[in-house]
Amino acid sequence: MKIIAMDHLVLTVRDLEKTCAFYTKTLGMEHRISGAARHSLHFGKSAKINLHQQGNEFQPHAMAPTPGSADLCFITEVPIEQVIAHLRQLHVELIEGPVERTGATGDLLSIYFRDPDGNLLEIANVLTQFSTT
């Protein structure tokens, strides 16, 4: 078997409304509701985050779903200084950055902050791509 991509991940959240408002306003994601009130956040060309309400998770789910246990990194083409200015306008507290990190495909310039559940969010610009040869 060879995995080629990630389709989605699931976040367990305390407050669906608060989470959706944060991710749409702060990160520009699109909130969608499908089927039996399944909430998801869509971004990029083909990625999404499914949201499960704590205590009312869809089956099957992680062994111990817990709000605030995720550490997620998102890539943006918006210059990191503009991202910082946007977050400051929204009164989102930066934890760290900008700092250089190593991502899946190259070197990153990253900043860190938390969502309403305390999940650690990293927003990054790609600085250099790793060679594939």
Z-matrix of the N, CA and C atoms (Angstrom, degrees):
N
C 1 1.458
C 2 1.517 1 108.96
N 3 1.329 2 115.24 1 143.62
C 4 1.460 3 121.16 2 175.72
C 5 1.517 4 107.78 3 -136.30
N 6 1.335 5 117.11 4 116.06
C 7 1.467 6 122.45 5 178.56
C 8 1.517 7 108.06 6 -77.55
N 9 1.342 8 117.15 7 134.61
C 10 1.465 9 119.61 8 -177.70
C 11 1.524 10 113.84 9 -112.05
N 12 1.342 11 118.38 10 -17.60
C 13 1.462 12 119.92 11 -178.59
C 14 1.529 13 109.65 12 -167.26
N 15 1.320 14 115.10 13 164.92
C 16 1.460 15 121.19 14 171.73
C 17 1.524 16 107.48 15 -105.55
N 18 1.315 17 116.48 16 130.44
C 19 1.459 18 121.17 17 -179.93
C 20 1.518 19 111.34 18 -85.93
N 21 1.334 20 117.13 19 -47.75
C 22 1.466 21 120.83 20 -178.82
C 23 1.521 22 109.77 21 -160.06
N 24 1.296 23 114.54 22 168.08
C 25 1.458 24 121.65 23 170.40
C 26 1.515 25 106.60 24 -135.46
N 27 1.329 26 116.23 25 167.89
C 28 1.461 27 121.25 26 -177.65
C 29 1.520 28 109.57 27 -119.21
N 30 1.321 29 115.75 28 132.76
C 31 1.459 30 121.96 29 171.37
C 32 1.519 31 108.11 30 -111.26
N 33 1.316 32 115.72 31 132.58
C 34 1.459 33 120.97 32 171.59
C 35 1.515 34 106.33 33 -91.78
N 36 1.338 35 116.30 34 128.36
C 37 1.461 36 120.81 35 -173.50
C 38 1.522 37 111.24 36 -127.74
N 39 1.318 38 115.26 37 154.95
C 40 1.465 39 120.53 38 177.46
C 41 1.523 40 111.86 39 -77.41
N 42 1.342 41 116.53 40 -40.38
C 43 1.456 42 122.10 41 -172.04
C 44 1.530 43 108.95 42 -135.99
N 45 1.327 44 116.52 43 104.80
C 46 1.466 45 120.97 44 -177.90
C 47 1.522 46 112.35 45 -57.88
N 48 1.319 47 116.96 46 -45.32
C 49 1.461 48 121.12 47 -177.58
C 50 1.525 49 111.62 48 -61.86
N 51 1.316 50 116.59 49 -45.92
C 52 1.461 51 121.80 50 -179.80
C 53 1.537 52 110.78 51 -64.65
N 54 1.334 53 115.89 52 -42.22
C 55 1.461 54 120.39 53 179.58
C 56 1.520 55 110.96 54 -64.25
N 57 1.333 56 116.95 55 -46.77
C 58 1.472 57 120.48 56 -179.77
C 59 1.525 58 111.10 57 -62.14
N 60 1.312 59 117.23 58 -41.66
C 61 1.463 60 120.51 59 178.43
C 62 1.526 61 110.73 60 -62.04
N 63 1.322 62 117.27 61 -43.31
C 64 1.462 63 121.23 62 -179.46
C 65 1.524 64 111.14 63 -62.66
N 66 1.325 65 117.69 64 -51.31
C 67 1.461 66 120.51 65 -174.82
C 68 1.529 67 112.50 66 -70.03
N 69 1.328 68 118.36 67 -31.15
C 70 1.464 69 119.33 68 177.86
C 71 1.524 70 111.01 69 -76.19
N 72 1.326 71 116.86 70 -45.16
C 73 1.466 72 120.34 71 -177.43
C 74 1.531 73 111.54 72 -74.66
N 75 1.311 74 117.23 73 -43.99
C 76 1.459 75 121.21 74 -174.09
C 77 1.523 76 112.52 75 -80.42
N 78 1.339 77 116.93 76 -43.19
C 79 1.460 78 120.34 77 -174.08
C 80 1.523 79 114.36 78 -110.14
N 81 1.328 80 117.45 79 -1.73
C 82 1.456 81 120.30 80 176.22
C 83 1.517 82 114.46 81 72.50
N 84 1.317 83 118.04 82 20.14
C 85 1.460 84 120.78 83 178.06
C 86 1.523 85 110.04 84 -77.69
N 87 1.318 86 115.89 85 161.11
C 88 1.459 87 121.49 86 179.70
C 89 1.524 88 109.66 87 -103.15
N 90 1.320 89 116.92 88 123.86
C 91 1.467 90 122.76 89 177.79
C 92 1.522 91 108.97 90 -85.56
N 93 1.341 92 116.09 91 129.30
C 94 1.467 93 121.07 92 176.12
C 95 1.521 94 109.14 93 -129.86
N 96 1.323 95 115.11 94 149.86
C 97 1.456 96 121.85 95 174.43
C 98 1.518 97 106.85 96 -121.42
N 99 1.327 98 116.83 97 130.40
C 100 1.458 99 120.75 98 -179.92
C 101 1.524 100 110.03 99 -134.84
N 102 1.326 101 114.81 100 163.59
C 103 1.458 102 120.73 101 174.90
C 104 1.510 103 113.68 102 47.98
N 105 1.303 104 115.42 103 -131.51
C 106 1.465 105 123.15 104 -177.01
C 107 1.523 106 110.35 105 -83.23
N 108 1.326 107 115.83 106 63.16
C 109 1.469 108 122.01 107 178.33
C 110 1.523 109 112.62 108 57.76
N 111 1.320 110 116.26 109 40.95
C 112 1.468 111 120.81 110 175.84
C 113 1.523 112 108.32 111 -86.30
N 114 1.310 113 115.86 112 120.78
C 115 1.461 114 122.35 113 -178.13
C 116 1.526 115 109.82 114 -95.97
N 117 1.340 116 115.63 115 139.04
C 118 1.458 117 120.14 116 176.44
C 119 1.525 118 109.58 117 -146.40
N 120 1.322 119 113.67 118 157.36
C 121 1.461 120 122.56 119 177.91
C 122 1.523 121 107.63 120 -117.95
N 123 1.340 122 116.98 121 123.54
C 124 1.459 123 121.72 122 -175.88
C 125 1.524 124 110.18 123 -109.53
N 126 1.342 125 114.65 124 143.49
C 127 1.462 126 120.25 125 179.81
C 128 1.518 127 109.38 126 -156.13
N 129 1.325 128 114.99 127 161.41
C 130 1.460 129 119.47 128 -179.06
C 131 1.513 130 110.79 129 62.49
N 132 1.310 131 116.27 130 -157.70
C 133 1.459 132 120.96 131 -177.73
C 134 1.522 133 112.72 132 -85.46
N 135 1.334 134 117.36 133 -28.38
C 136 1.461 135 117.53 134 -172.06
C 137 1.522 136 113.66 135 -156.75
N 138 1.319 137 117.92 136 34.16
C 139 1.462 138 119.23 137 -178.17
C 140 1.522 139 110.91 138 -123.76
N 141 1.333 140 114.85 139 150.51
C 142 1.457 141 118.66 140 176.16
C 143 1.515 142 110.50 141 -151.45
N 144 1.321 143 113.40 142 158.66
C 145 1.462 144 123.02 143 173.31
C 146 1.521 145 106.07 144 -116.64
N 147 1.327 146 116.85 145 118.73
C 148 1.462 147 120.33 146 173.11
C 149 1.518 148 108.21 147 -83.13
N 150 1.318 149 116.50 148 142.32
C 151 1.461 150 121.43 149 -178.62
C 152 1.528 151 110.38 150 -112.42
N 153 1.317 152 116.25 151 129.68
C 154 1.458 153 122.60 152 174.60
C 155 1.524 154 108.44 153 -114.84
N 156 1.304 155 116.41 154 130.97
C 157 1.465 156 122.18 155 176.46
C 158 1.533 157 108.02 156 -73.86
N 159 1.324 158 117.25 157 127.83
C 160 1.461 159 121.61 158 178.61
C 161 1.532 160 109.75 159 -54.03
N 162 1.331 161 115.86 160 130.79
C 163 1.449 162 121.15 161 179.97
C 164 1.517 163 113.46 162 86.20
N 165 1.339 164 117.32 163 -8.86
C 166 1.460 165 122.11 164 -179.86
C 167 1.531 166 109.47 165 -137.49
N 168 1.337 167 116.08 166 41.89
C 169 1.459 168 121.64 167 -176.67
C 170 1.530 169 110.47 168 -70.31
N 171 1.337 170 115.91 169 147.80
C 172 1.454 171 121.19 170 174.73
C 173 1.525 172 108.68 171 -75.30
N 174 1.321 173 116.92 172 145.85
C 175 1.463 174 122.44 173 178.21
C 176 1.527 175 109.68 174 -91.80
N 177 1.304 176 119.13 175 145.94
C 178 1.447 177 126.33 176 -13.01
C 179 1.528 178 110.48 177 -75.24
N 180 1.336 179 115.80 178 162.18
C 181 1.467 180 119.94 179 179.21
C 182 1.519 181 109.55 180 -144.14
N 183 1.308 182 116.06 181 174.10
C 184 1.455 183 121.45 182 -179.70
C 185 1.524 184 110.42 183 -56.24
N 186 1.303 185 116.56 184 156.89
C 187 1.463 186 121.78 185 -178.03
C 188 1.524 187 112.23 186 -59.48
N 189 1.327 188 116.80 187 -40.66
C 190 1.466 189 120.42 188 -177.75
C 191 1.529 190 109.65 189 -137.28
N 192 1.338 191 117.77 190 69.93
C 193 1.466 192 119.36 191 -178.45
C 194 1.519 193 111.47 192 -63.58
N 195 1.325 194 115.25 193 128.73
C 196 1.461 195 120.60 194 -173.79
C 197 1.521 196 110.64 195 -140.19
N 198 1.329 197 118.20 196 125.24
C 199 1.465 198 119.40 197 174.29
C 200 1.530 199 110.41 198 -60.85
N 201 1.316 200 115.32 199 139.31
C 202 1.463 201 120.05 200 175.06
C 203 1.514 202 114.99 201 86.11
N 204 1.326 203 118.59 202 10.88
C 205 1.465 204 120.08 203 -176.86
C 206 1.536 205 113.41 204 -99.16
N 207 1.330 206 118.24 205 0.57
C 208 1.467 207 120.78 206 -176.11
C 209 1.526 208 112.43 207 -94.89
N 210 1.300 209 114.16 208 154.85
C 211 1.465 210 124.00 209 175.82
C 212 1.520 211 105.13 210 -134.69
N 213 1.343 212 117.35 211 105.00
C 214 1.462 213 122.10 212 -170.58
C 215 1.524 214 111.60 213 -119.78
N 216 1.318 215 115.88 214 142.21
C 217 1.462 216 120.97 215 176.70
C 218 1.516 217 109.35 216 -119.68
N 219 1.333 218 116.27 217 128.91
C 220 1.458 219 123.04 218 177.70
C 221 1.521 220 109.21 219 -118.95
N 222 1.336 221 115.93 220 140.97
C 223 1.458 222 122.02 221 178.88
C 224 1.531 223 108.73 222 -98.72
N 225 1.325 224 116.34 223 137.53
C 226 1.464 225 121.47 224 174.49
C 227 1.521 226 109.33 225 -131.39
N 228 1.338 227 114.96 226 151.47
C 229 1.463 228 120.18 227 173.36
C 230 1.515 229 110.99 228 -91.16
N 231 1.333 230 117.39 229 -10.18
C 232 1.464 231 121.78 230 176.26
C 233 1.529 232 107.23 231 -68.47
N 234 1.329 233 118.62 232 129.97
C 235 1.470 234 120.11 233 179.65
C 236 1.535 235 111.21 234 -54.14
N 237 1.310 236 115.57 235 137.65
C 238 1.469 237 121.68 236 -173.19
C 239 1.529 238 112.11 237 -57.02
N 240 1.329 239 118.66 238 -32.62
C 241 1.472 240 120.84 239 178.09
C 242 1.533 241 110.80 240 -65.20
N 243 1.337 242 117.25 241 -35.19
C 244 1.464 243 120.24 242 175.94
C 245 1.528 244 111.06 243 -69.68
N 246 1.324 245 116.39 244 -36.07
C 247 1.464 246 120.47 245 176.38
C 248 1.525 247 109.44 246 -62.68
N 249 1.322 248 116.69 247 -44.54
C 250 1.466 249 121.23 248 178.78
C 251 1.527 250 110.23 249 -59.87
N 252 1.320 251 117.04 250 -45.37
C 253 1.472 252 120.42 251 179.30
C 254 1.524 253 110.83 252 -60.79
N 255 1.332 254 117.35 253 -42.42
C 256 1.474 255 121.94 254 178.02
C 257 1.529 256 110.71 255 -60.81
N 258 1.332 257 116.35 256 -46.47
C 259 1.466 258 120.01 257 -179.75
C 260 1.524 259 111.33 258 -63.83
N 261 1.312 260 116.94 259 -39.20
C 262 1.473 261 119.81 260 178.21
C 263 1.522 262 111.35 261 -63.57
N 264 1.339 263 117.36 262 -38.94
C 265 1.473 264 121.24 263 176.95
C 266 1.525 265 110.93 264 -59.99
N 267 1.324 266 116.05 265 -33.12
C 268 1.464 267 121.42 266 -178.99
C 269 1.531 268 112.45 267 -91.16
N 270 1.331 269 116.48 268 3.76
C 271 1.469 270 123.12 269 179.82
C 272 1.529 271 112.33 270 60.80
N 273 1.344 272 115.38 271 36.79
C 274 1.456 273 121.43 272 175.25
C 275 1.518 274 107.14 273 -89.86
N 276 1.314 275 116.72 274 124.78
C 277 1.459 276 121.90 275 -176.66
C 278 1.523 277 111.47 276 -79.62
N 279 1.333 278 116.17 277 123.61
C 280 1.459 279 120.71 278 175.14
C 281 1.520 280 109.07 279 -77.83
N 282 1.316 281 116.07 280 138.33
C 283 1.459 282 122.14 281 177.72
C 284 1.516 283 110.76 282 -92.77
N 285 1.347 284 114.76 283 -40.47
C 286 1.461 285 119.71 284 -177.14
C 287 1.523 286 109.27 285 -158.31
N 288 1.327 287 114.92 286 152.43
C 289 1.447 288 119.76 287 171.56
C 290 1.514 289 113.45 288 114.11
N 291 1.300 290 113.25 289 169.18
C 292 1.456 291 127.60 290 3.57
C 293 1.531 292 112.70 291 -73.32
N 294 1.333 293 114.55 292 139.21
C 295 1.459 294 122.80 293 178.35
C 296 1.516 295 108.84 294 -137.37
N 297 1.329 296 116.27 295 152.58
C 298 1.461 297 120.47 296 177.57
C 299 1.521 298 109.49 297 -85.01
N 300 1.330 299 115.25 298 136.52
C 301 1.459 300 123.30 299 179.73
C 302 1.527 301 108.65 300 -137.47
N 303 1.311 302 115.96 301 174.44
C 304 1.456 303 121.90 302 176.62
C 305 1.515 304 108.33 303 -113.15
N 306 1.333 305 116.29 304 123.79
C 307 1.456 306 121.82 305 179.03
C 308 1.520 307 111.65 306 -102.70
N 309 1.314 308 115.63 307 -170.01
C 310 1.462 309 121.67 308 -178.34
C 311 1.523 310 112.84 309 -68.19
N 312 1.338 311 116.92 310 -31.75
C 313 1.468 312 119.60 311 -174.79
C 314 1.522 313 113.84 312 -120.21
N 315 1.337 314 117.14 313 -2.32
C 316 1.457 315 118.56 314 -179.35
C 317 1.518 316 112.22 315 172.85
N 318 1.318 317 114.18 316 -173.26
C 319 1.458 318 120.69 317 178.34
C 320 1.522 319 109.80 318 -79.17
N 321 1.334 320 115.78 319 143.87
C 322 1.456 321 122.19 320 -175.14
C 323 1.515 322 111.73 321 -122.98
N 324 1.329 323 115.68 322 155.05
C 325 1.457 324 123.08 323 166.63
C 326 1.524 325 104.65 324 -113.34
N 327 1.334 326 116.54 325 114.47
C 328 1.460 327 121.75 326 -167.23
C 329 1.515 328 113.88 327 -122.53
N 330 1.340 329 113.94 328 153.38
C 331 1.465 330 122.47 329 168.59
C 332 1.519 331 107.44 330 -128.46
N 333 1.337 332 115.79 331 157.58
C 334 1.463 333 121.39 332 -176.39
C 335 1.521 334 111.11 333 -130.48
N 336 1.335 335 115.67 334 142.76
C 337 1.461 336 123.38 335 174.57
C 338 1.523 337 107.95 336 -159.05
N 339 1.321 338 117.50 337 178.56
C 340 1.467 339 121.09 338 -176.96
C 341 1.519 340 111.56 339 -118.73
N 342 1.333 341 114.87 340 150.95
C 343 1.463 342 120.95 341 173.80
C 344 1.533 343 108.57 342 -87.59
N 345 1.340 344 118.55 343 179.43
C 346 1.473 345 119.90 344 -176.12
C 347 1.534 346 114.89 345 -59.87
N 348 1.338 347 118.39 346 -23.85
C 349 1.464 348 121.04 347 178.68
C 350 1.522 349 112.77 348 -91.16
N 351 1.328 350 117.11 349 -4.90
C 352 1.459 351 120.47 350 -179.00
C 353 1.515 352 114.09 351 95.14
N 354 1.342 353 118.00 352 3.26
C 355 1.464 354 119.73 353 174.71
C 356 1.520 355 108.72 354 -60.71
N 357 1.320 356 116.14 355 140.97
C 358 1.459 357 120.79 356 177.70
C 359 1.515 358 108.98 357 -83.50
N 360 1.324 359 116.79 358 124.25
C 361 1.454 360 122.29 359 178.21
C 362 1.519 361 109.57 360 -112.92
N 363 1.303 362 115.44 361 133.32
C 364 1.458 363 123.13 362 176.38
C 365 1.530 364 106.80 363 -116.99
N 366 1.321 365 116.56 364 126.96
C 367 1.459 366 122.34 365 174.79
C 368 1.516 367 105.89 366 -113.80
N 369 1.340 368 116.52 367 132.15
C 370 1.458 369 118.80 368 -172.25
C 371 1.523 370 112.73 369 -140.56
N 372 1.328 371 113.45 370 151.30
C 373 1.461 372 122.58 371 167.38
C 374 1.526 373 106.40 372 -102.42
N 375 1.326 374 116.67 373 140.05
C 376 1.464 375 120.82 374 174.35
C 377 1.535 376 107.50 375 -78.34
N 378 1.326 377 115.84 376 125.26
C 379 1.480 378 120.80 377 179.09
C 380 1.519 379 110.93 378 -91.33
N 381 1.321 380 117.00 379 -45.88
C 382 1.468 381 122.04 380 179.52
C 383 1.519 382 108.35 381 -144.11
N 384 1.325 383 116.18 382 145.89
C 385 1.453 384 122.02 383 176.66
C 386 1.523 385 108.76 384 -94.03
N 387 1.340 386 116.32 385 140.53
C 388 1.458 387 120.15 386 174.58
C 389 1.516 388 109.34 387 -71.60
N 390 1.294 389 116.15 388 148.25
C 391 1.461 390 121.52 389 175.83
C 392 1.528 391 108.64 390 -71.23
N 393 1.312 392 116.96 391 140.10
C 394 1.463 393 120.96 392 -179.93
C 395 1.524 394 111.95 393 -97.14
N 396 1.334 395 116.78 394 5.25
C 397 1.476 396 119.11 395 179.89
C 398 1.490 397 111.59 396 -99.75
